[in-house]
């Protein structure tokens, strides 16, 4: 519904001109151009922090496995040994993680597990946003701190 405003005998339609609308859209675009890169970077850093916490949680689950079974999961059992009882795992009281989703990093890549050759330590790793080893920035490899 359009309203007309009469000023001094001249009728003018109330509303915005195309130029006014374009100026407002340009201002909104400039604001977005300034804010979006900062927000995207912040989200990437938040995912990296989440991945680090998740790795520590998985490492704690591996330690619980060792406490119950007397050994770490073998490389062939991998982290699936935290979800379902492997063969020759007497004392297993798992599952030690809630679901297979807990074994993926925030980018959706599987968390990597490797037992040391001497079977005394292990490493859980996320390869970062790109899912490839030896990256930089948000693609850098993350590891849970070693406990002994």
C-alpha positions, 0 to 999 in steps of 0.5 A: 500500500503506497501513501502519498505525501503532499508538500506545498501542493506537490505529490511525492510517493513515500519510499526509497529510491534505487540509489538509496537501496544500492548505497545501503547494500554497498555499506552492508557488503563492506561491513561483511567484507571486513567481518567475514574473514575474521570470523572464518579464521576464528572458526578454524582456530576453534576447530583446532582447539576442539581437535586437541581436546578430542585427541586428549579424550581419545588418549584417555580412553586408550589409557583406560583400555590399557588399565583394563586389558594390560596392554594398548590396542595393537596397530591392527586393532586401532581405535576400533578396539575402544568401541568393540572388544578385540580378540585376546582382550581379557578384562575389556570393560568398554566401550571406552568412547561413545560412538565412531563419531568420537574417533573422527576429528572436527573436520571429519577425518579419522583420528590416527592411532599408532602403537610404538614398536616397543608397545610401551607408548602410543600416539593419537594424531589429527592431520588437521583441516586438510587431512594430510600429514605435515601441514602448516597453520590450520592444516598442521598435525595435532597430537595428544600429549604423551603420558607414562 
